[in-house]
Amino acid sequence: MSYNLDQFVSDCRSILKRDPGPNGREEVRTRLERLLSNKDFVEEYCGEQVPRGLKVLYEDQELGFQILAHINDNARTSPPHDHGESWAIYGQASHYTDMTEWEREDDGSEPEKARLKPVKNYRLLPGHAGIYQDGKIHSIDYPDRARFVRVTGTNLDKIYRVSFDLASGKINRMAPQQAT
């Protein structure tokens, strides 16, 4: 029997109860890659027949983590952003997503401005997953019809995060309920 969503949820719960830190999250990332190797799962939750948009597949009431399917019709490039006090794991279901990780070049003394530099670029292909630990600045770029599954440490709609305008250096505080 193929590894399925229920097994993934169960594994996430036991892993994150045992180790909610970076090592446990890395274990979740590898399990997400295993889940994405299940073609039936990908078809059911990320296939062409799935309604477009963002769908919560699971939210853990005790630990707070979420599993979401991103079913996109149109290409998008996000500005550099973080996930606040949460972490995120992106797992590619179809097409690809180009990921860029960023670091601040300044000392952070100006609370409304930042200079960023890219430090890592890579492409997630179907079946691959990448992780962003708490506060890691990143941006994503995907083509039309790309689909991915994202696991977050909490419901990002309930916390503050920031995005960065590369041209002006302005730091934009993103209110809860604003998707990235």
C-alpha positions, 0 to 999 in steps of 0.5 A, spaced: 500 500 500 502 506 498 504 512 503 498 516 504 495 522 507 493 519 513 500 516 514 503 522 513 499 526 518 500 520 523 508 521 522 508 528 522 504 528 529 509 523 532 515 526 529 513 533 531 511 531 538 518 528 539 522 533 536 519 540 534 525 543 532 529 543 525 531 536 526 524 533 526 522 538 521 527 535 516 524 528 518 517 531 516 520 534 509 523 527 507 516 524 509 513 529 504 517 527 499 515 520 500 508 522 500 509 526 493 511 519 490 504 517 491 501 518 484 494 517 487 495 522 492 498 527 487 492 526 483 487 526 488 489 533 491 493 536 486 490 533 479 487 537 474 480 536 476 482 539 483 478 546 484 483 552 484 486 555 490 489 554 497 486 548 500 487 546 507 488 538 507 489 538 515 490 542 521 493 539 527 489 542 533 494 540 538 500 541 535 498 547 530 501 545 524 497 545 517 498 541 511 495 545 505 495 544 497 496 550 493 493 549 486 495 554 481 492 556 474 497 562 473 504 563 474 507 567 480 513 570 483 513 572 490 517 578 493 522 575 498 518 574 505 518 570 511 513 566 515 514 570 521 515 565 527 513 559 523 517 554 519 514 552 512 516 546 507 514 546 500 513 540 496 512 540 489 507 536 486 507 538 479 511 542 474 516 546 478 518 552 483 524 556 483 526 558 490 531 563 492 533 564 499 535 571 502 540 574 507 540 581 510 546 585 508 545 590 513 545 590 520 538 591 521 538 598 525 533 601 520 526 597 522 523 599 516 528 598 511 533 592 509 538 590 503 537 583 501 542 579 497 540 572 494 544 566 497 541 560 494 537 558 488 534 552 486 529 548 483 524 544 486 521 538 481 515 534 482 517 529 488 522 534 492 521 538 498 525 544 501 524 547 508 525 554 511 526 554 518 523 560 523 524 567 520 528 564 513 527 569 508 525 566 501 521 567 495 518 563 490 517 563 482 512 558 479 509 557 472 502 556 470 499 550 473 504 549 478 502 545 484 505 544 491 503 542 498 506 546 503 506 544 511 507 550 516 508 550 523 502 554 524 496 557 521 500 563 517 493 566 517 494 568 524 501 571 525 504 577 522 510 576 517 514 581 513 515 581 505 521 585 502 521 590 496 528 589 493 527 596 489 526 600 495 528 596 501 522 597 504 520 592 509 512 591 509 509 588 515 503 583 512 497 582 516 494 576 518 489 573 512 494 575 507 497 569 503 504 569 500 
